[in-house]
């Protein structure tokens, strides 16, 4: 590559994120290592989004691509087509990166030039801008900090340690695995790409929180149909890995049971709020069949004993909704699309 080509290309597709895009761009501009470019795809021909990007025209590292809406993956791939960096970094148009993102990732890559992709942890924040106490990985039930000295394995991945999507992926590797192109399959692109890569390429995860993941008020928890459709897409994506190693197969089985567990709890909640107590009881029993947890058992007892009281308890509604939204750390991301 020519010396003028940057280390990092941020790939940002924007659709109905006019209220957030400036903050995203400003977070890239604040990088302590300036060796980057930012490709923003106006994925829907929004004059306001185009105007926002054009207001940064004095910085030639920031470029705009305009197209009719081709979906989230189509927007990311449109950015990748014109990107020139050595590493591609997907960044949603309502999320942010910390000022040291490029510097910390760059230092890790300099220390080990054989690394093909490297991710990080992220802060979670709400629309007020306040960071939440629980980081991204902990919110997805990853209990141990990732070890950057150890390459990611298929067992790790199928066990739930899916790299946070704002990760640096070597351009040649991105192209070799097809990037976010789903090949016509109903898979989740930010899971499928890691399944294609793991085992063939050296993937590492830094434990530092180098990005910021926005939890928007218009989350998918308000739309049960979208939430369930997305959980089904996640399940298909993980099952698509089709592992043969017994340890990886066990990890996959546990993860799929977890997906189904939260879907059934979600259905129990929705049925309860709709006043369909028999359906709520059946869904709670199905959840318990996937994972025999104290939570599921307590819900079975509760919907059998005092369903009317549960309908009036707001914290219970919120608890189930938020947990479903964070499982595998992808539902809220889909809402933004």
Secondary structure, 3 states (H helix, E strand, C coil): CCCCCCCEEEEEEECCCCCCHHHHHHHHHCCCCCCEEEEEEEECCCHHHHHHHHCCCCCCCEEEEEECCCHHHHHHHHHHHHCCCCEEEECCCCCEECCCHHHHHHHHHHHCCCCCEEEEEEEEEECCCCECCCCHHHHCCCCCCCCCCCCCCHHHHHCCCCCCCCCEEEHHHHHHHCCCCCCCCCCCHHHHHHHHHECCECEEEEEEEEEEEEECCCCHHHCHHHHHHHHHHHHHHHHCCCCCCHHHHHHHHHHHHHHHHHHHHHHHHHHHHCCCHHHHHHHHHHHHHHCCCHHHHHHHHHHHHCHHHHHCCHHHHHHHHHHHHHHHHCHHHHHCC
